[in-house]
Amino acid sequence: MSLDGRTALVTGAGSGIGRACARRLAAEGAHVVVADVDADAVEKVAAEIGGTPVTVDLSDPEFLVAWRGQLPPSPDTRISADIVVNNAGFQHVAPIEEFPPEVFAKILRVMVEAPFLLARAVLPGMYARGWGRIVNISSVHGLRASPYKSAYVTAKHALEGLSKVIALEGAPHGVTSNCVSPAYVRTPLVENQIADQARTHGISEDEVVERLMLAPTAIKRLIEPDEVAGMVAYLCGPQGSFITGVSIPLDGGWSAR
């Protein structure tokens, strides 16, 4: 399964799932554009895999301008990629009546609007080449809801819908679009969620993991980032060429209930 000659854009690639995806796609032969808001992390991951670093804040509506300015000069002013992995995101835990509206809006900008803008930018090139892969890192919360996560659940449900529309529009042009929807992955984002949930519920962090996070799953462990990256690589390779418009749960049996 070689991705030699392909260019992959991975957002949120400075750590966690994004970093694992960047490493895996590079190992399969792709040149990876490593995008993240953390400049130090971007440089470190890009240097490790021979990729191109891009420091960008996806909550900025003009992020594409900053993105394009960090890529090598080209006559084509559009961003070009064969593969896009929309992974960037963050979490805020609070009851709806206490949820800050500005945080709600920012989560939707990063996790819905930015993937839309990236798709809008790269699809013309994918169509022209007759090949493209868009993989959206969704969540079991794109399929199920949990209390205190109104913005995150809303954003992931919206990302699932956007992915399906891209799949339908892209199919005649050789472009697939899918969601990978894991339960809790061992990442810094989840570690922050554990702390937030502990404060919200007034329990210990160990109790959060055992009583809240792992309670709905049949397999009682966190997922490793490399497991998610493996599914992303599968969807980008030849084996995934007939898979489009779907959400693949990596949820340990959560959605079986």
SULQUI-V622428 format. One record per backbone hydrogen bond with DSSP energy under -0.5 kcal/mol. CO is the residue of the C=O (numbers start at 1). NH is the residue of the N-H. If there is no record, write none. Layout:
co->CO nh->NH
co->CO nh->NH
This chain:
co->3 nh->6
co->6 nh->31
co->7 nh->82
co->7 nh->83
co->8 nh->10
co->8 nh->33
co->9 nh->85
co->10 nh->13
co->10 nh->35
co->12 nh->15
co->12 nh->18
co->15 nh->18
co->15 nh->19
co->16 nh->20
co->17 nh->21
co->18 nh->22
co->19 nh->23
co->20 nh->24
co->21 nh->25
co->22 nh->26
co->23 nh->27
co->24 nh->28
co->25 nh->30
co->26 nh->29
co->28 nh->3
co->29 nh->5
co->30 nh->32
co->31 nh->8
co->32 nh->34
co->32 nh->52
co->33 nh->10
co->33 nh->35
co->34 nh->54
co->35 nh->12
co->35 nh->13
co->36 nh->56
co->37 nh->39
co->38 nh->42
co->39 nh->43
co->40 nh->44
co->41 nh->45
co->42 nh->46
co->43 nh->47
co->44 nh->48
co->45 nh->49
co->46 nh->50
co->46 nh->51
co->51 nh->53
co->52 nh->34
co->54 nh->36
co->54 nh->56
co->56 nh->58
co->57 nh->60
co->59 nh->61
co->60 nh->63
co->62 nh->65
co->62 nh->66
co->63 nh->67
co->64 nh->68
co->65 nh->69
co->66 nh->70
co->67 nh->70
co->68 nh->71
co->75 nh->77
co->82 nh->133
co->83 nh->9
co->84 nh->86
co->84 nh->135
co->85 nh->11
co->85 nh->87
co->86 nh->137
co->92 nh->94
co->95 nh->98
co->95 nh->99
co->96 nh->99
co->100 nh->103
co->100 nh->104
co->101 nh->105
co->102 nh->106
co->103 nh->107
co->104 nh->108
co->105 nh->109
co->106 nh->110
co->107 nh->111
co->108 nh->112
co->108 nh->113
co->109 nh->114
co->112 nh->116
co->113 nh->117
co->114 nh->118
co->115 nh->119
co->116 nh->120
co->117 nh->121
co->118 nh->122
co->119 nh->123
co->122 nh->126
co->123 nh->127
co->124 nh->128
co->125 nh->129
co->126 nh->130
co->126 nh->131
co->132 nh->176
co->133 nh->84
co->133 nh->135
co->134 nh->136
co->134 nh->178
co->135 nh->86
co->135 nh->137
co->136 nh->138
co->136 nh->180
co->139 nh->142
co->140 nh->143
co->140 nh->144
co->146 nh->149
co->148 nh->94
co->149 nh->153
co->150 nh->154
co->151 nh->155
co->152 nh->156
co->153 nh->157
co->154 nh->158
co->155 nh->159
co->156 nh->160
co->157 nh->161
co->158 nh->162
co->159 nh->163
co->160 nh->164
co->161 nh->165
co->162 nh->166
co->163 nh->167
co->164 nh->168
co->165 nh->169
co->166 nh->170
co->167 nh->171
co->170 nh->173
co->170 nh->175
co->171 nh->174
co->174 nh->132
co->176 nh->134
co->177 nh->245
co->178 nh->136
co->179 nh->181
co->179 nh->248
co->180 nh->138
co->180 nh->182
co->181 nh->250
co->182 nh->140
co->184 nh->223
co->185 nh->187
co->187 nh->191
co->188 nh->192
co->189 nh->193
co->190 nh->194
co->191 nh->195
co->192 nh->196
co->193 nh->197
co->194 nh->198
co->195 nh->199
co->196 nh->200
co->197 nh->201
co->198 nh->202
co->198 nh->203
co->204 nh->208
co->205 nh->209
co->206 nh->210
co->207 nh->211
co->207 nh->212
co->208 nh->212
co->208 nh->213
co->209 nh->214
co->212 nh->216
co->214 nh->217
co->218 nh->220
co->219 nh->221
co->223 nh->186
co->224 nh->227
co->224 nh->228
co->225 nh->229
co->226 nh->230
co->227 nh->231
co->228 nh->232
co->229 nh->233
co->230 nh->234
co->231 nh->235
co->232 nh->236
co->233 nh->237
co->234 nh->237
co->234 nh->240
co->237 nh->240
co->238 nh->241
co->240 nh->243
co->242 nh->244
co->246 nh->179
co->247 nh->249
co->248 nh->181
co->250 nh->183
co->251 nh->254
co->252 nh->218
co->252 nh->219
co->253 nh->256
co->254 nh->257
